[in-house]
Amino acid sequence: MACQQLRSTSLPVRPHALVQELEDELQRLRSGAAASAPSPSPAALVGRLGDAYGRIEELVGLPGGRDVLSSARWRGAVEAALDASVAVLDLCERARDAAASAKQHARAARRALRRGDAALARSAVRGYVRCLGKAGKQAAGAKKFMSKRAPADAEAPAAVKVLSEAVAVTVAVLQRAMASLSARAVDTRRSRWCAVSRLLGGELSRVVCRDLDGEDGAMSAQETLQELEDNVEAVESGLEHLFRQIVQSRVALLNVLTL
């Protein structure tokens, strides 16, 4: 009897702890995605967000959570969360495609430099910046649209509140990831990036990087392009993980409504 009583009093602790962990992690991710904050690497942000969605799936699957979310009162909120997940999946897929294209552009730029074709290398670096910039603008547009959504009801279940916050954080993280990857190719403040940024042309790049002509400059560009390629590949992998986790959390919500 004592064992049963202990078990019954300890059951509510787990959902509460999980909610608190998710809320804290989403807040950390939101802060990391803020433009004014020193941010973790884009790959780290995206990877942690994917892990958070894995915990959201766990939250939705808790017996108490399923009972509340399947109730008639909160059905509309769950359906709204499902609709938002479709938009987020589309945005995530576009970011993943942009990362894959950027990786190919960085690779093409390295090959062109090895052949001594500066014009082709310049075109490839511009392609790298362009495709990431486009994905960043799409995320910014989605962020503006999402900001107009009504906040979750104050009495809404914890899972609904967390899902609403996760949507906003996802958009912010994707925008920051694309912007960070793009900015590294044009950062003239640090000499190690000059050899790549000068490929984009412009008076500022030429002045800052004029001492990088010749073999040493070409080697510096090769190394920097390799790092760009590695960074964007890590983000691409993180986006694949994030995409799968969002899908799984969506399936968990669908199961709540249909099972």
Order of alpha helices (4+ residues) and beta strands (2+ residues): alpha-alpha-alpha-alpha-alpha-alpha-alpha-alpha-alpha-alpha
